[in-house]
Structures are given as C-alpha cells and as structure tokens.
C-alpha cells in the first residue's frame, strides 16, 4: 500500500464508544455549524435589493458581490477536506468557524467601502466557512451506520436551507431597516456561536484501519464519483437560481415588500430542509442513494419548467410554484453527498467531498451574475424555464447501475 495508506494506519485509533444520545448531539452540533456557514455563504444573496436600490449596482454587479462567498468556498474546499482527512474533523471545524467569525468582522469594516472591497471580504469569509462542508459531513458518516446514515445525513444537509431561511428572514429585513452593516453582523455572530457549540460537543469519529483500502485513489477505480459530481453541478443551477432571485422576483415582479418576500423564502427554505430529511430517509428505506437522486432530478426539471410557464403568464400559481421549486431543488444534496462519502471511504472522503462541493460552488458562483444578465435580457420567466434543462440533462447521468449495495 502507498503513502496514503500508511498515513491512515498511523492515524487509526481504537474504537471510540458513544451513546446514541452523544451521536445525535454531535449530529445536532454539526448541523448547526453547517447552518452558520450557510448564513455566511448564502446570506449576501439577500442583500441584492439593498445593493441594487440603495447603492446603485446593476443586478449583474450585485449578483457578483453576492457570489463572492461561493468563490471563496470553491477555492478552499479541497484544502479543508484534505486537512480533515489528516488532522480530524473537530480541529477543522473549530479553526474554520473561528476564522469565519473574524472574516465576518472584516466584511463589516468593508461595508462602507467599495463593492470590490466588500466582495473580497465576503470571499475570505466564504473560504473560512468552507471548512464545515467536508468536516461536518465526515463526522456524520463516521458516527452513524449505513442503515441510519441517509436519515442522519438528511438532517445534517437540512442545515443549508435552514441557514438560507434564517438569512432570508433576518438579513433582508435588517438591511432594509438598519442598513448593510447591521445585516452583515448576523453571519459573524452565528459563526462565533457555532464555534462555541462545536468546542463543547463534537468528537472525531473512530477510524478503523484497513476498512476500505484507504490509500487507494477512488477516482482511478471507475467513473462513479465523477458522474455524481457532474450530476450535482447540473442540479446546482436551478437551486441557486431560485435561492438567489426568488426574493428579488417577488419584490420586483410581484410587488411584495422585502420583509414579506424574505418571510416566504425563509418558510420555503424550512420546507426544503424537511424535504432533505425525507429524501435521506427514503434512501435508507430503498437502500439506494442514487435512485432517489434520479427521481429528484426529474421533479426539478418539471417544477422549473412549470414555474417558467406560470411566471410568463403572470399566473397566481407562480408564487406557490417558487416554493415548490425551493423544496425540490435542494433535495438532491444529501443524497449525492452521502453517496460520494460512502464510495470514497474514510481515507478519501474529505478530499472527495471537497471536490464534490468545489464543483458545485464553481457552478454556484457563476449562477448569480449570469442569471442576473439573463433576467435583464430575457426576463424571469424565460430564465426559470431555461434552468429546467439542467436537471433534465442530469437524469440519464445518475450512475444508478454502478451503485453498490448498502450494508
């Protein structure tokens, strides 16, 4: 076995016993840590009305500022994942969340400066928040057995829409009532609180030597991981389109107030979080991560097409459809995330999850500015409809036949 296997054997520890209550408390802390990171990464999307109306930025420019944290995430994910493979999840979570809180303070200082400085500070915050992605996922995979892992990972994955929901409710209204700096304080405080919680709760999971040919690069074995990454990238497009522009669409096209629009988007994100739990539980019941992933892809394509049609007709059903789209387009993440971690094994899961999320965030960082251009050029309805093509292409790419039996 090569160097990678030697490193894993050296790090292997005797099995660590943990009660069911302790495992669930670790899951809760990991979930809240990921939620705090989501507020940092996705919260700036809800500043777009303020950046557009009060600072005079175009939708494309405001979208670029909102995408800055995802650029930072994209650049840092693999490095954080590799560190988690070697140094453990607890260290990565504590270092990353602490740095996120500090970077949030830098964003506050940059709020009165140029949009370029603000975008740079948000990118640094996103890079720090990226630490939670692989580390919190590895904690869940490590502490829960396969027949409970889908549900547990679904709960952990609900952190992202919950974080987005909290950001939608708090950041949009705060920016409207108290200004940009007050809104930027919210993610910094959330990251600081999550740091304290992780320090009090999270333990690294046990590492069993020789369990999965740990030193073998799983990307050389077959194309399974690459196909899952590709499917996830395609499904990110409608997800981030809805996340970024649902609130702006409600304000600009439906004449909603930012506060009311933020409340609806926040409620939709909570529903999306529950949908992720349901998708994870379904994957445990059917003993497959990828069959439900294909079903979600089909549902996302249909929902986005209907949303585009309803928005084009200015039909009242467009508003509930944007809620349905919010739920459906986030349901895939936990399924793909769990499938990648299980196939990669403990010795490679940090890096593989880093690659998974880097690919997703690369696509996600492109969505706000490009979608902003599309909305300005052809309108919201056409932009929603075009987004339906991406999950449609993903359907045949899901490697259902190559999935191993869960045990």
Order of alpha helices (4+ residues) and beta strands (2+ residues): alpha-alpha-alpha-alpha-alpha-alpha-alpha-alpha-alpha-alpha-alpha-alpha-alpha-alpha-alpha-alpha
